[in-house]
Amino acid sequence: MNARKLCDTARELVADGKGLLAMDESNPTCNKRFARHGIPQTAMARRAYREMIVTTGDLGSCISGAILYDETIRQCLEDGTPFAQAIIDAGMVPGIKVDSGKTDLAGHPGEQITEGLDGLRDRLAEYGRMGARFAKWRAAIPVTEDLPSRGCIEANAQKLAGYAALCQEAGLVPVVEPEVLMDGAHTLERCAEVTQEVLRTVFAHLSLQRVMLEGMILKSNMVLPGLTCPQQEGVDEVADATLRCLLRVVPAAVPGIAFLSGGQTGVLASARLNAMNVRFKGRLPWALSFSFARAIQQPAMEIWGGSDTHVMPAQEALLHRARCNRAARRGEYGAKLESVST
Ligand code: 13P
């Protein structure tokens, strides 16, 4: 393990007001999103879509690193450039999703465990040779009146820590993602309570597995009311609740927290990130960044729709959301920016 290299990469991923672009949807998830827009669910279409993304001019001025899926890191642009190289050429760092997805957690109805540790040491070495410098593993934690259980939180935290230790051994920065899900009618307070417990447990396991905090990124949910909760707090309240929670449980040695969007609209995700960076300016030990998939890609995917002739407007839409989020990181986002077409 080269500690200096890990720290440098982790810092690079959250530097200069840039954030991460998650373009690592698994084939089933990507296909589901394609189906909604009538896009063919084929390897060719997924490749073309992702070529549209990485060839967006100037993306590297807003995006520090792009997370790929296994299928994509093995594919090339039409001109033969491997995706990882295309990302490097665009001034971004290539990353790779390495978990193999979720499966039901035995004995825990309604809860799931993320798998993928088997053979991970060898896969990380291979991804490293392909150019990846960071990795991602996502655990999903549901919220109801009774869930999550301690068993689900512990089991997922243990796997996240095992993954993170293997990444650092291989010289890749682990992005550690325990996502507390937005589905449900739970309140903001309940999300805060669960997020706090989950993060405390995750950091306890990271410490047990001797993960170097300076060489990792935390990918967290924001603290939000459930999607069907009748009480939907405003942007500032969400910002305050999220930071109150994170300041209590995320060690200062972590260089950055990159939020997932989790099904929020692009505009709300930017507004909330912006509010956090405005309200807590100069008071946070870590950088507050983004690692969005849907909140950056959604309009672009809709416009692209599987058609070569729509590549340019789709790229404009993608760059627009990337710029909005760069502004949000700096606390400079607002309605005016939303109305400016790029
Ligand atoms: P969303 O921003 O669409 O939630 O995706 C983030 C992600 O990469 C989940 O692992």
Residues whose N, C-alpha, C, O or C-beta is under 5 A from the ligand:
A	BS01	13P	A22 R138 L260 S261 G262 G263 S291 F292 A293 R294 A295
